Amino acid sequence: MGYDIWMMGIGVYSRPARPVVHHIVERDENPDLAYDLDNLITVSIDSHAEIHSLYKKDKPAALERIKAGIAEFQKRFGGD
């Protein structure tokens, strides 16, 4: 893996850069969060596919890793 999927919260993605938006809480699960910025992260196309694969296998673990990526973003760059 040439990228760190769990650093997605700080915008690290593979090249060529073609980021997509990932809904942490999926739209089908809670449509009210579809445009909530706290529920969105940018990821690479490859990361997005991997996230959804992990959601199917162990969603709580995947969500914890996303949370860790967001925490790393906040640590490195401050703010929310």
Backbone as JSON, one array per atom type, in Angstrom:
{
  "sequence": "MGYDIWMMGIGVYSRPARPVVHHIVERDENPDLAYDLDNLITVSIDSHAEIHSLYKKDKPAALERIKAGIAEFQKRFGGD",
  "N": [[0.85, -1.17, 0.0], [0.76, 2.07, -1.03], [0.01, 4.34, 0.33], [-1.35, 5.88, 3.25], [-4.17, 4.86, 4.42], [-5.45, 5.6, 6.73], [-4.65, 8.1, 7.29], [-6.27, 9.69, 6.04], [-7.81, 11.79, 6.95], [-6.15, 13.96, 6.94], [-5.79, 14.57, 4.39], [-4.01, 12.99, 2.87], [-3.29, 11.29, 0.05], [-3.12, 8.96, -2.68], [-1.27, 9.34, -5.77], [-2.25, 9.73, -9.19], [-3.69, 12.71, -7.86], [-6.91, 12.44, -7.07], [-9.2, 13.16, -5.34], [-12.02, 11.96, -3.45], [-15.16, 12.35, -1.77], [-15.89, 10.98, 1.34], [-18.55, 9.7, 3.21], [-18.72, 9.45, 6.57], [-20.67, 8.46, 8.4], [-22.85, 6.65, 6.67], [-24.82, 7.75, 3.85], [-27.26, 6.37, 3.39], [-27.7, 5.35, 5.87], [-28.05, 7.57, 7.55], [-29.54, 10.08, 6.26], [-29.73, 12.77, 6.98], [-27.2, 13.6, 7.67], [-25.81, 13.93, 5.36], [-24.71, 16.3, 4.25], [-23.28, 17.33, 6.3], [-20.44, 18.75, 7.46], [-18.79, 17.68, 9.43], [-19.13, 15.04, 9.07], [-17.87, 14.28, 6.8], [-15.03, 13.33, 4.86], [-12.08, 13.72, 2.88], [-10.75, 11.44, 0.57], [-8.66, 9.14, -1.25], [-9.5, 7.5, -4.35], [-8.82, 4.79, -4.22], [-8.55, 4.48, -1.44], [-11.17, 4.97, -0.66], [-12.58, 2.77, -1.7], [-11.35, 0.78, -0.17], [-12.08, 1.53, 2.41], [-14.88, 1.09, 2.37], [-14.88, -1.65, 1.98], [-13.76, -2.47, 4.4], [-15.72, -1.5, 6.1], [-17.71, -3.37, 5.65], [-16.58, -5.65, 6.76], [-15.69, -5.04, 9.43], [-17.03, -2.67, 10.79], [-17.06, -1.02, 13.21], [-14.31, -1.04, 13.93], [-13.19, 0.13, 11.66], [-14.33, 2.69, 11.81], [-13.12, 3.61, 14.14], [-10.48, 3.8, 13.28], [-10.72, 5.79, 11.35], [-11.43, 7.89, 13.0], [-9.04, 8.13, 14.41], [-7.39, 9.06, 12.34], [-8.51, 11.57, 11.87], [-8.0, 12.75, 14.34], [-5.23, 12.83, 14.19], [-4.91, 14.69, 12.14], [-5.91, 16.99, 13.46], [-4.01, 17.19, 15.47], [-1.65, 17.7, 14.01], [-2.29, 19.99, 12.49], [-3.98, 21.6, 13.92], [-7.06, 23.08, 15.12], [-10.45, 22.27, 14.13]],
  "CA": [[0.0, 0.0, 0.0], [1.6, 3.26, -1.15], [-0.6, 5.46, 1.02], [-1.86, 5.51, 4.56], [-5.62, 5.09, 4.38], [-5.95, 6.16, 7.99], [-4.26, 9.5, 7.36], [-7.18, 10.36, 5.11], [-8.31, 13.02, 7.54], [-5.25, 15.08, 6.66], [-5.7, 14.75, 2.94], [-2.94, 12.23, 2.24], [-3.87, 10.34, -0.89], [-2.2, 8.51, -3.72], [-1.21, 10.14, -6.99], [-2.62, 11.13, -9.32], [-4.64, 13.16, -6.85], [-8.31, 12.51, -7.51], [-9.92, 12.87, -4.1], [-13.47, 11.83, -3.4], [-15.68, 12.59, -0.42], [-16.44, 9.81, 2.02], [-19.48, 9.96, 4.31], [-18.36, 8.57, 7.67], [-21.96, 7.79, 8.59], [-23.29, 6.56, 5.28], [-26.06, 8.47, 3.51], [-28.42, 5.51, 3.59], [-27.85, 5.14, 7.3], [-28.59, 8.8, 8.13], [-29.53, 11.1, 5.21], [-29.59, 14.11, 7.55], [-25.78, 13.93, 7.8], [-25.21, 13.91, 4.02], [-23.96, 17.52, 3.99], [-22.66, 17.77, 7.55], [-18.98, 18.73, 7.24], [-18.14, 16.8, 10.41], [-19.34, 13.66, 8.64], [-17.22, 14.13, 5.5], [-13.57, 13.38, 4.75], [-11.59, 13.47, 1.53], [-9.91, 10.25, 0.46], [-8.39, 8.73, -2.63], [-10.42, 6.49, -4.88], [-8.42, 3.5, -3.65], [-8.9, 4.48, -0.02], [-12.62, 4.89, -0.53], [-12.95, 1.37, -1.9], [-10.86, 0.01, 0.97], [-12.93, 1.87, 3.56], [-16.16, 0.39, 2.27], [-14.6, -3.06, 2.19], [-13.6, -2.66, 5.84], [-17.03, -1.29, 6.72], [-18.45, -4.63, 5.55], [-15.94, -6.65, 7.62], [-15.62, -4.62, 10.84], [-17.3, -1.23, 10.73], [-16.59, -0.3, 14.39], [-12.85, -0.87, 13.86], [-12.93, 1.11, 10.6], [-14.69, 4.01, 12.33], [-12.08, 4.01, 15.09], [-9.29, 4.2, 12.52], [-11.03, 7.09, 10.76], [-11.36, 8.82, 14.12], [-7.62, 8.34, 14.68], [-6.89, 9.9, 11.26], [-8.98, 12.93, 12.12], [-7.24, 13.23, 15.5], [-3.88, 13.15, 13.7], [-5.06, 15.97, 11.44], [-6.04, 18.04, 14.45], [-2.71, 17.29, 16.15], [-0.66, 18.3, 13.12], [-2.67, 21.26, 11.89], [-4.82, 22.36, 14.83], [-8.44, 23.34, 14.71], [-11.39, 21.14, 14.04]],
  "C": [[0.9, 1.24, 0.0], [1.03, 4.49, -0.49], [-1.09, 4.97, 2.36], [-3.34, 5.85, 4.61], [-6.12, 5.81, 5.62], [-5.42, 7.56, 8.25], [-5.18, 10.32, 6.47], [-7.7, 11.68, 5.65], [-7.4, 14.21, 7.3], [-4.96, 15.18, 5.17], [-4.54, 14.05, 2.28], [-3.59, 11.2, 1.32], [-2.86, 10.04, -1.99], [-2.25, 9.44, -4.93], [-1.61, 9.27, -8.16], [-3.73, 11.49, -8.32], [-6.02, 13.31, -7.47], [-9.16, 12.21, -6.28], [-11.42, 12.76, -4.3], [-13.89, 12.09, -1.96], [-16.28, 11.3, 0.12], [-17.36, 10.28, 3.15], [-19.16, 8.97, 5.42], [-19.59, 7.76, 8.09], [-22.61, 7.82, 7.21], [-24.65, 7.23, 5.06], [-27.3, 7.64, 3.74], [-28.74, 5.31, 5.06], [-28.47, 6.37, 7.99], [-28.51, 9.92, 7.09], [-29.34, 12.52, 5.73], [-28.13, 14.55, 7.67], [-25.07, 14.05, 6.45], [-24.33, 15.12, 3.74], [-23.33, 18.11, 5.25], [-21.14, 17.63, 7.4], [-18.24, 17.85, 8.24], [-18.3, 15.33, 10.06], [-18.65, 13.36, 7.31], [-15.71, 14.18, 5.62], [-13.2, 13.16, 3.29], [-10.63, 12.29, 1.57], [-9.61, 9.99, -1.01], [-9.44, 7.72, -3.07], [-10.11, 5.12, -4.29], [-8.79, 3.39, -2.18], [-10.4, 4.31, 0.17], [-13.11, 3.46, -0.71], [-12.53, 0.52, -0.71], [-11.7, 0.28, 2.22], [-14.22, 1.08, 3.52], [-15.99, -1.12, 2.42], [-14.46, -3.36, 3.69], [-14.89, -2.41, 6.59], [-17.81, -2.61, 6.73], [-17.9, -5.68, 6.52], [-16.02, -6.29, 9.1], [-15.79, -3.11, 10.92], [-16.84, -0.49, 11.99], [-15.07, -0.05, 14.37], [-12.48, 0.16, 12.79], [-13.23, 2.52, 11.09], [-13.66, 4.51, 13.34], [-10.82, 4.48, 14.37], [-9.51, 5.53, 11.81], [-10.9, 8.17, 11.83], [-9.9, 9.14, 14.46], [-6.98, 9.23, 13.6], [-7.28, 11.35, 11.44], [-8.23, 13.53, 13.3], [-5.82, 13.61, 15.09], [-3.89, 14.47, 12.94], [-5.09, 17.12, 12.43], [-4.73, 18.27, 15.18], [-1.7, 18.04, 15.28], [-1.0, 19.73, 12.7], [-3.57, 22.12, 12.77], [-6.23, 22.51, 14.3], [-9.26, 22.07, 14.65], [-11.43, 20.63, 12.64]]
}
